[in-house]
């Protein structure tokens, strides 16, 4: 990745913000709670037309979801566009996104999970930082902690640099490393490999997290990234939340007992042989706390991998 990335114009209390639904159908009670929380933070939420729609697995048909999103994107009064929930559906509509429309109105886009390839597209195609952070009908609906709220508001306001503590490193490096922070949900990073929407991770600090995955699938996805060559030129890796699933492994592998999985050991073994630092415990992703991260901005990982400095070379 070589294109310089800039922060979008700041957004804060008093601003109108769109709430989009590009993935699964949205629970109306959780949406109501999340919209109220947005209002409580001082924003004026503007709902997409399809927030109450349901079409099989999705919040409306592919065409309906795209059209509703593009209507928000065409509204010059919106300082940011947030997303109602993740789930599944964004990869289906990636070819239909009007990137020229989005480029005409630079703004903050904030979400995570299924939104991963879209957010990385904002970074690579628009040259804008995009934010991996809370969803309206998920984290905002349950209520943000003080740290989550400060991170969320700070990101939208463009308050960087910021420091995020990490857990014990799995592999320290000989020196400090820096690069654009890229990544998101691991399963979406691997789902786009071999497509025009795969992220160019070269030179980056790669962050990933995932939810409800048994250990063998995490290993499979990391192996997929490794075999694709995607990890050969990164500068370092930071692992966020991994929430376990008690699913059975593939035939002959036996059952995986989620509560007994040693995630650090398994991840470390899957990524053995690389010399870049491997940091653990970034508080972001599908579990609390879910701190907001500026994808595309330069981040710095000290040699001891004890913290991540966001927005600073």
TAMO-V962034 format. One record per helix or strand of 3 or more residues. SS is the DSSP state (2 for helix, 1 for strand). FROM is the first residue (numbers start at 0). TO is the last residue. If there is no record, write none. Layout:
ss = (SS | SS)
from = (FROM | FROM)
to = (TO | TO)
This chain:
ss = (1 | 2 | 1 | 2 | 1 | 2 | 2 | 1 | 2 | 1 | 2 | 2 | 1 | 1 | 2 | 1 | 2 | 1 | 2 | 2 | 1 | 1 | 1 | 1)
from = (15 | 27 | 43 | 61 | 77 | 89 | 98 | 107 | 112 | 129 | 138 | 145 | 161 | 176 | 185 | 204 | 214 | 235 | 257 | 262 | 276 | 292 | 297 | 306)
to = (19 | 39 | 46 | 72 | 82 | 95 | 103 | 110 | 125 | 131 | 141 | 156 | 164 | 184 | 190 | 212 | 227 | 243 | 259 | 269 | 279 | 294 | 300 | 309)
